[in-house]
């Protein structure tokens, strides 16, 4: 199979024989749609962790648990460190992502070397889902337990999603990739939103079920792990083991008895080889910057809403549900805009939208749920599209056969795995004691990301790695 033109077949699928006629082509198309559906459902499954755990419930709840364990000065002391209880959640997110970098890079190399992308992807998905279900035990002053479970779950989530992204180059032709990526994000927001509806009903009616609010939150957290585990069965059954367009022409198969050593050598080769593609690295730098800002807004929005704007838990869940619903249409809308004007221009436009959204959040009055819902709709409109298009655009810049390795670098800043933003957010609050100062500090990520992305010559970058260039960029 050609490594540059056969992007509509995954490596495990036999290429269609042109002499076999339309029936064979139709069968091949149905097989591809079956695989695509399995990939969409993977987004449906893991988005529950991003939405229910990271975006809505865990931030405010873990912060309240940390405050219950705090000393008279409002500080907690994990591992002998002294930090504000209100900074524990963003610091823990940042710490988990720093650890996940090494795990993602190593696992991505193992996956590309062995061709066992699906097995590794689903294995980490189930580890993360178990840690998430374990959050049901988070109560009282067990903030360290909550931090430990968050670290395990977020690392597992990051690795699993990075491996799923590696499938994208083999799921569609270059001109259809934006559409497929946008549809995957739409599935994710639909799945996450559906579970949020159920969790919102449970939280609002917890008295009717004989539950206190803390128990209701813990059930909501555990439900995300259960949802993640159940729907991961679909990609397990439908995706092939190997992701991407073709195996790397330079990577030798893993030898029995020393897969780890071989994979470490391959990782070192990848790190050296990435220097041969400076334009891909330039795009990656732009993405890591602006998407760290995006993910910090998403992961800290509930904390900002509860602590600075005085929003009740019901208002927070409703706002995030609005984000999920609007993001479905936003992802599909920006996908259509990209089809006409190109992905790069559309992403740049979405970054302008993010700057406007942050400014609104900074000046937003407290105790005004309606304005908070307006902010949620603005976030949803640009959220899904900017991320879906960034993912599909990067897929064009990856050398064939290196998908999992390169997407492991990409996943350093993606849904739930940003680290620079939470660190800056936490430091800004640590210094000023104001969440408004913390939220406006994130502007720097969008400004720098916009400027760097503007300088990326996307067409030359795609040609440099040997991939076909889409009609519109």
N, C-alpha and C positions, 0 to 999 in steps of 0.2 A: 504494500500500500504506500502511496506517496505520502511523505511527511509534510507536504505543503499544500496539497489540494484536496485531500480526502477528509475534510473536517467533519463530514456528516457520518463517519463511521468510527466507532470506538475500536481499539485494537483487538478486542476479543471477538468482534463481529466479522464474519467473512465478507469480503467485498462482493458486491453484486456482479454477476457475469452479464455484460451487456447483451450477450446472445440469448440470454434466458427470457428476454421479453418483458412486457409491462407487468405481468403477474409477479415475477421475481422482484422487480423494482418496488411494487406495492407492498410485498412482504417485507422487504428491507425497510421501507418507510414506516410500516407498523412497528417493526422491531425498534427502530430509532425512537418513535414516539413513546413506546413502552419504557425505554431507558430514560428518556427525558422526564416522564412522569415520576419515575422513581427518584430522580434527582430533585424535582420540584417538591416532592413529599419530604425529602430530607430537610429542606428549608422549613417546611410546615412543622416538622418535628422539633428542630432545635431552636426555632424562634420563640418557643414557649419559655425557654431559659432566659433569653435576652429580654423579653418583654415582661414576664411576670416576676422574675427574680431580680435581674440587674436594674431594670428600668423603674419598676413600681415598688415592690414590697420590701426587698432586702435592705436597701439604703436607709430609709427611715426606721425600719424595725431594728436592724443591727445597731444603728446609732442610738436608739433608745435603750437597747440592752447595754451598750458600752457606757451610756450615761448612768445607768443603774449601778454599774461596777466602778464608776469614777470616784476619785477622792474628793475632798472638800473644795479643791481648786478646779474641779471639772476635768481632771486629767486621768488617763489610764496609762498602764505601764507594761505593755507587751514586750517580752524579751528584754526587760530592763530599760526600755526606752520610755521617755515621758512625752506624751502627745495629748492634744485636746481630744476628748471623746468624740466631738463632732467631726474630726479629721480621720477617725479610724477607718471608716468605710472607704473613702477615696484612696487612702494610703494602702489599704489591703488590696484593692483592685489593681493599683499600680504595681505592687509587689508581685501579685500573681502573674501579671503579664511579663514582668522581667524574667520570672522563672520559665514561663511558657515559651519564651524565645528559643532557648536552648532545646527544649523538648520538641518544639515544632520543627526546627531545622534538622535535628537528628532524625526524627520520624519521617519527615518528607524525603530525606535522602534514602532511608531504608525502603520507603514505599516505591520510589522511582527505581531503585536497584533491584528489588524483588518482584515488583508488579503486584503487590498485595495492598493496593490502596483501599479497597473496600473493607477488608478484614481489619486493618488498622483504624480506619475511619469509624466503623461500627463499634470496635472494641473501646475506643476512647469515648464514644457517645454513651455507652452503657456505664462506663466508670463515672462519667459526669452526671448521668441521671441518678445513679445510686447516691452520690454525694449530695445532689439536690434533694432527693427524698429524705436524706438524713437531716436536712434543715428543720424537719418537724421537731427535732430534739432541742432546737435553739430557744431557750427561755431563761428567765431569771437574770443572772449576771454572767451567763456563759458566752461572753463576747469572743473569747479565744476560740471556742468551738466553732462559732459562726465564721470567724476569720479563716480557720483551717479548712472548713467545708467549702467556703468561697474560693480559696486558692485551688483546691483539687478540682472543683467543678469548672472553674474558669479556664484552667490549663487544659482540661479535657475538652471543653467546648472549643477552645482555640485550635487545638490540633485536629479535632474532627472536622471543623468547618474548613480549615486550610486544605485538608485532603479532599473535601467535596468540591472545592473550587477548582482543583486540578482536573476535574472531569469536563469543565466548560469548553476547552478547545476542541474536544471530540464530539460535542453535542450539536453543533451547528456550523454552517459555513460562515466565513468571515462576515458577510453582509447580514446574516441572520443572528449573529451572536448577541447584539444589544437586545434584541427582542426576547431571546431565550433567557438571558440574564435578568431582564426586567420582569419576566413572568415568574422566574424563581423567587425574586424578592417579593412579588405580589402574593405568591403562595405563602411565603414566610409571614408576611404581615396578616394575611387572612387567618392562618393557623394560630399565631400568637394572639390575635384579636378575639378569636372565638373562645379560647381558653380564658381570656380576660373577662369576657362577658359572664362566663360561669363563675369566675372568681369574684367579680363585682357583685353578682347576685348573692353569693355566699357571704361576702363581707357585710353587705348592707343588711342582710337578714340574719346575721349571726345570732341575735337574741331569740329569733323564732326557732333556731336549731339548738338552742340551749348552750351556745358557745360564747365565750368572752372574745373580745377583739383580738387579743394576742393569739389565742388558739386558732381563730379564723385565719389570721395571717400565716401561721405555721402550716395550716392545711393548704393554703394557696401556694406556698413555696413548694411543698411536697408534691402538689398536683403537677407542677411544671416538670419535675423529674419523671413522674409516671407517664405524662403525655409524651415526653421526649423518648422514653424507652419503648412505649407501645408503637409509635409511628415509625421508629427506626427500622422496624421489621420490613417495611415496604422497600426502602433502598437496599436492604440486605438481600431481598429476593430479586430485585430488578436490575441493579447495577452490575456490570462486569467487574472482575477483580482489578483489572488495570485501568487507570484513568489516562486521559490525554489522547493525543493523535497517534503517537507511535513511540516505541521504546527509544531511548537515547542511543544514537549510533556509536557513541564513545564509551558508554557504560557497559562493563562486562557483567554477566550475571553474578549474583552473590555465590560465593563458594560455600559448600557445606562446612560447618564447623567454625567459621569466622565471619558471620554476617555483620557483627558490630564493627570489627576492625575494618572490613572492607567499606562499610557505609561511612565510617569516620574519614577514611581516605577520600571517598567520593565527595563528602561534604567539603573537605578542604579543596578538592578540585573545583567544586561549584563556586566556592568563595573566590578562588583565583580567577575562574572563568567569567564571573560576573563583571570583572573589570574590563573584559573585552566588549561589553555592551554598556557603555557609559550613558547612552540615551535612555535605556531601560532603567538604569539606576537613578537618573534624573527624574523620570516620571515617578519612580517609587518614592523618592525623597519628597516630591510634591504631595503624593497621596498620603504618606505617613504623617505629614504635617497637617494638612487640612482635615483629614479624617480623624486624627486624634482629637481635634476640636469638636468635630461632629459627635464622636462617641462620648466625649466628656459631657457635652450638653445632654445627650440622651441618658447617660447613666446617672448624672447628678441632678437632673431636672426635678425628680421627686423630692430629693433632699432640699433643693432650693425652694421648691413650692411649699414644703411643710415648715421649714425652719425660718425662711425669710419672708414668704408671702402669707404664712399662716393658713395654708390650705388644709382642710380635713382629708383623711385618708380616702373617703369616698370621692371627693373632688379630684384627687390625684389619680385614682384608678380611672375615673371617667375621662380625664384629660389624656392619659396614655392610650385608652381605648380609642379616642378620637384620632390620636396619632396613627394608630394601627390601621384604622379604617381609611383615613385620608391618604395614608402612604400607599395603599393598594392602587388607588387612582393615580397618585403622584408618580409611582414607578412606571405604570403603563403610559401615562401622559408624557413624561420625559423621555421614555423609550421611543415614542412616536416622533417627538421633536428631534431627537438625535438622528432618527432615520432620515429626516429632511435636512437638518443643519449640521449633523456630525456630533459625535460624542464629546469631543473636547470642548467645543463651543457651549454645548448644553451644560457640561459640568461647570465651566467657568461662570455661566449664568446662575447656576444653583448656588455657587459660593457667594455671589452677591446677595442672594436671598438669605443665606445664613447670617451674613453680617447684619442685615436689616432685622432679622429675627432676634439676634443677640441684643441689639440696641433696644428693641421693644421689651425684652425680658428685663433689662437693667432698669428701665424707667417704669416698669409695671407697678401699679399700686397694690398694696397688700390687701388681703381679705376681699378680693374681687374675683370670684370664680369665673365670671363671664370672660374677663380679659385673659385669664389663664387658659380658657378653652380656645380663645382666638390664637394665642401663642401656640397651643398644641396643633391647631390646624395648619399654621404656617410651617411648623416643624415637619408635619406629615407630608406637606406638599413637596418639600425639597429633599426630604430624607431618603425615601426609597429610590428615587431616580438618581440622585447623586452617587449613591453607593452601587446601585446596579450597573450604571454606566462606567463607573470607575473599575469595577470588576471585569466587565467585558472588554474595556479598552486595554487593561493590563494583559489580558489573555492573548492579545495580538503581539505583545512585546516579549513573550516567553519563548525561548528556543525549544523546538519540539523535543519531547522526551525528558524535559526538565520541569514539568508542570508542578509537581508536588513540592519540589525544592524551592522554586521561585515563589510559589504561592505561600510557602511558609514564611518567607520574608514579607510578603504582602500582608499576611494575616497578623503581623506584629501590631498593626493598627486597623482593626475592623470591629464588627459588632461585639461589644463587650471586652475588647482586648487592647484598648488604648492605655498608655501608661504615662506619657508626657503630660497630657491634659489633666488627668486626675492629680498628678503630682503638683502641677502648677496651681490647680484649683485648691488642693489641700494646703499648699504653702501660703496662698493668698489669704485663705481664711485664718490660717495659723497666725499670720502677721497682723492682719487687720481686724479679725473677729467679725467680718462682714461677708455674707454670701453674695451680696451685690458686687463687691470688689472682686470676689472669686469668679463670678460669671462673666464679668466684662474683661477679665484678664485673658479669656480664651480668644478674644479677637485676633491676637497675634498669630494664632495658628491658621486662621482663614486668610489673613492678608499675605503671609509668607507663602502659603500653599498656592494661592492664586497667582502670585508673581512667578513662582518656580514653574507651575504648570504652563503658564503663558509662554515660557521659553522653550518648552519641549517640542522639537520638530517630530511630530508623531509619525508621519509618513516615512521619514528617514529611519526612525527607530524600528519600525516594523520591518522594513527592508533589510536592516542590519542584522536581524536575527533569522532571516530567511523565510519569513511567513508571507503569504499573499496579502496584499493591501486591500481593505474594503473600499467600496466605491465612495463612501462618504466618511470623513473623519471629523 
